[in-house]
Amino acid sequence: MEFGKLPSVENVDFTLPPDPEQNLAVLQSLQARSGPPVLYLGATGYNMKPWVGTWYPKGTKDRDFLAAYGRQFNTIEHNTTHYRIPDENMVDRWREETPDDFRFCPKIPQVISHSGNLGLNNPLNQRFCEAIAGLGNKLGCCFMQLPPHFSTQQLMVLEQYLERFPRGIPLSVEVRHPSFFEATLEAETFFQLLENYRVAAMITDVAGRRDVCHLRVTCAQTLIRFVGNGLHPSDYTRVQDWALRLKSWYAQGLKAAYLFTHEPDNLLAPDLAAYCADYFKSIMPDLVVRGPRAILPPALQGSLF
């Protein structure tokens, strides 16, 4: 992900901001959680030949990459759907080749998210929703990535879209225009809109745009796009900060979180996800989480702590 990337992060203050005061009311309004908190960990793609022999078994063929990925991660930021609506056979294959605890987070097609009126009168909206509904209980949370030029001046269009979006399909929305992160009535209206429709506000933690790391919780689950910097030391301290923040949100009633690890070219995403799984579990023993394990000889395995 190139958005918000910097050539150097040495002078970036990655400190997470305080919780917005609105979070407390949202979390207190949630029904009591019936089980332990859940964290879904994933990357942004599974067609990764460089992972063969390290994260995928040696000799894994391209056709088996999804199954190998599913054994290592339990969710994915599914960018495939951003460029095409899958057919029934493709959705069936995704569902059948992944474990029971796996959750897909498909991206809304760009012909919808990047059109002037969010495709309100476009039959592709219905086609997409019908297609991904075929994932059944393996559908995690769809997300709409709005284009950088989409501002608070277009909130009426977004409201119309959310009003028509099927209630049975979980959804999150990512915004990038600076107007959404200013202390204005319009910006607050956006987050209230998400709360009203029980839509998650996607949080992006990236070096060059600290404003998009807004930390607003708008429903029972949250989604975090964590953009690392090649396993720079700050990647690990940031993970530790996120563990503490999520621990607090879980204690207040948050039911689930999705965390997608981004690293340059996706190559080191499993390394960071593995660290996340171990560190999060170390401070939240009851957390339900599954992270990747490197396929290495025992003598090469190292401790993270």
Secondary structure, DSSP 8 states (H G I E B T S, - for coil): --TT--S--TT---------THHHHHHHTS---SS--EEEEEES-S--GGGBTTTB-TT--GGGHHHHHHHH-SEEEETHHHH----HHHHHHHHHTS-TT-EEEEB--HHHHTSTTTTTT-THHHHHHHHHGGGGGGB--EEEE--TT--GGGHHHHHHHHHHS-TTS-EEEE--SGGGGSSSHHHHHHHHHHHHTT-EE-EEE-TT-GGG------SSEEEEEEE--SS-HHHHHHHHHHHHHHHHHHHHT--EEEEEEE-GGGTTHHHHHHHHHHHHHHH-TT-EE--------GGG-----
